[in-house]
């Protein structure tokens, strides 16, 4: 039998509960140091991680921590692919690779990766 649910049709699985819990646990620290630059937002928009309205709302938000909190909330509601796109961009395009291990595994295993933030 062929499945026609939304996720199978789109080919994108929702973010797993473990990753969602991990993001919720580290959100406070990540929003303090994540740099949601134009380049990061443009990449996430181009990859359809964030929609046009979210893109413009994030760009117009003057407070960096508010912008970061909204972006992490979007990622938490998003898909596995959305999370991987964020990690890929942090790793290569915006020079924030030190955040990726924390996002992927959690604070406990990557305290040294934050260069003294924890």
Secondary structure by P-SEA (a helix, b strand, c coil): ccccccccccccccccaaaaaaaaaaaaaaaacccccaaaaaaaaaaccccaaaaaaaaacccaaaaaaaaaaaaaaccaaaaaaaaaaaaccccccccccccccccccccccccccc
